[in-house]
Each structure stands twice: as C-alpha cells, then as structure tokens.
Amino acid sequence: METEQQQLESINTSLSQGALALEGVDTNLPMLPPASEPESQWQQISKQVSQFLEKLPEYLGSFFQDYKQPLITVALILAAIVTAKLVLALLDAINGIPLLSPLFELVGIGYASWFIFRYLLKVSTRQELTNEIQSLKNQFVGD
C-alpha cells in the first residue's frame, strides 16, 4: 500500500512540474486560428447552398421554357415506348392462355369479313365509308 501511495505522489509531482514547465513557455509563438473559423466556412457553404436552392425553381422554370418542345417530344417518345411494351406484354400474356388466342383470331377474321362485305364491295357503301371518315376527321381537326 505504501508503494502505491509513493507512485501516486511521484505521478502527481511530475504532473505539477510539467505544468510549471509549460507556464514559463514563451508566448510569442504563432497561435492557431480560433475554433470558430471552420464554422464560418460551413456557414458560407450552407449560405451558398441555400441561395442555390432558393433560385432552383427559377432555374428549372427558365430551363423548361427554353427547352419546352424538346422535353415534350422526349416525354411523348418515352410514353409511346412504355405503352408499346405494355401492350406487347399484355398480348403475350393473352397468347399464353389456351384456346383464347384461336378465339381472338376467329373474331378478327369474322370482323374483317363483315367489314369487307359491308363497306368495300359496292361503290355506294365505299362512298358512305369515305363520308364517315371525313366527318370524323372534321370533328377531330375542326375543319
């Protein structure tokens, strides 16, 4: 127990002597910058980011106004591709069902036969079909 006390005392005295040695150090040495400087850099960066985020709607608005037509074209092309893929996937799923594919083929053949018989065999019915197509075209185009 006495040895432990002696060790503690020697440690305490060495610490106090080391502290005394530090007190006599020349204070003309260059000092480190204050600890608040990195905070100011972070504040500057955060200020720049917040200013950019404030102006982001204006940037996006002007970008959309400048490139409105190409953006709409790209969006329509992508929508057409997605729609085509969905339709092909749906048709593939329908073709996988037994007896449904031949049934649809028979319905298609029947409708094509009826259409040919109804509209394409006589001149008068062909004229009726052209008039109906023209009226539908006028409804959509507004001519």
Residue pairs with C-beta under 8 A, 6 or more apart in sequence:
64 71
94 100
94 101
94 104
95 101
118 125
119 125
119 126
119 128
119 129
120 126
120 129
137 143
